[in-house]
Amino acid sequence: MKKSKSKSNEKCRFVAARKNSDGTLSEFKDNNGKTYDYEQALEAVENGMIENAIPFTGRDGARHIRGVNDGNEKTNLKNLEEF
């Protein structure tokens, strides 16, 4: 018999995003309705809690979030539904 995953072990997906006045992603919402500011989102991504995003170090040396490159433009984080 298979064990079912507990809710805490399931990865979430970012389904919506909010941009600040200069167009930079500043907040995210997951498929459970939880909202994250950018730092909280980055921490969740770095901890492997979000399945459709990965962390990376930018040219500026800072840690950032990007969508998983799956070839689907709709899943690009900048193209998520706004909230």
C-alpha positions as CSV (number, residue, x, y, z in Angstrom):
1,M,0.0,0.0,0.0
2,K,1.4,3.4,-0.9
3,K,1.8,6.1,1.7
4,S,0.2,9.3,0.9
5,K,2.3,12.4,1.0
6,S,1.6,14.7,3.9
7,K,0.5,18.2,3.0
8,S,3.7,19.7,4.4
9,N,5.8,17.6,2.0
10,E,3.9,18.7,-1.2
11,K,5.5,21.3,-3.3
12,C,3.4,24.3,-4.3
13,R,3.4,26.3,-7.5
14,F,3.4,30.1,-8.0
15,V,0.2,30.9,-9.8
16,A,0.1,34.7,-9.6
17,A,2.6,37.6,-9.1
18,R,2.6,41.3,-8.3
19,K,5.0,43.7,-9.8
20,N,6.2,47.0,-8.3
21,S,6.1,50.3,-10.1
22,D,9.2,49.6,-12.2
23,G,7.9,46.2,-13.3
24,T,10.0,44.0,-11.1
25,L,8.3,41.0,-9.5
26,S,7.7,41.8,-5.8
27,E,5.2,39.3,-4.5
28,F,3.9,35.9,-5.3
29,K,0.8,33.8,-4.6
30,D,0.9,30.0,-4.6
31,N,-1.8,27.5,-5.6
32,N,-2.9,27.3,-1.9
33,G,-3.6,31.1,-1.8
34,K,-0.5,31.8,0.4
35,T,1.2,35.1,-0.5
36,Y,5.0,35.7,-0.2
37,D,7.0,38.9,-0.4
38,Y,10.1,38.5,-2.6
39,E,12.4,37.5,0.3
40,Q,9.9,34.9,1.6
41,A,9.4,33.6,-2.0
42,L,13.2,33.3,-2.5
43,E,13.5,31.4,0.8
44,A,10.7,29.0,-0.2
45,V,12.3,28.4,-3.6
46,E,15.8,27.8,-2.1
47,N,14.2,25.3,0.3
48,G,12.7,23.4,-2.6
49,M,9.1,24.2,-1.6
50,I,8.1,25.7,-5.0
51,E,8.1,23.4,-8.0
52,N,7.9,25.9,-10.8
53,A,10.8,28.2,-9.7
54,I,14.5,28.0,-9.1
55,P,17.0,30.3,-7.4
56,F,20.0,31.8,-9.2
57,T,22.7,34.3,-8.6
58,G,22.5,37.3,-10.9
59,R,25.2,39.3,-12.5
60,D,24.8,41.7,-9.6
61,G,25.8,38.9,-7.2
62,A,22.4,38.8,-5.5
63,R,20.1,35.8,-5.3
64,H,17.0,35.9,-7.5
65,I,14.1,33.7,-8.6
66,R,13.3,32.5,-12.1
67,G,10.8,30.2,-13.5
68,V,11.7,26.6,-14.5
69,N,12.5,26.6,-18.2
70,D,9.9,24.3,-19.6
71,G,9.5,26.0,-22.9
72,N,6.0,27.3,-22.1
73,E,5.9,31.1,-22.1
74,K,2.8,31.0,-19.9
75,T,4.8,29.6,-17.0
76,N,7.4,32.4,-17.2
77,L,7.0,34.1,-13.8
78,K,6.6,37.5,-15.4
79,N,3.6,36.2,-17.3
80,L,1.7,34.8,-14.3
81,E,-1.7,36.2,-13.5
82,E,-1.5,39.4,-11.5
83,F,-3.1,39.7,-8.1
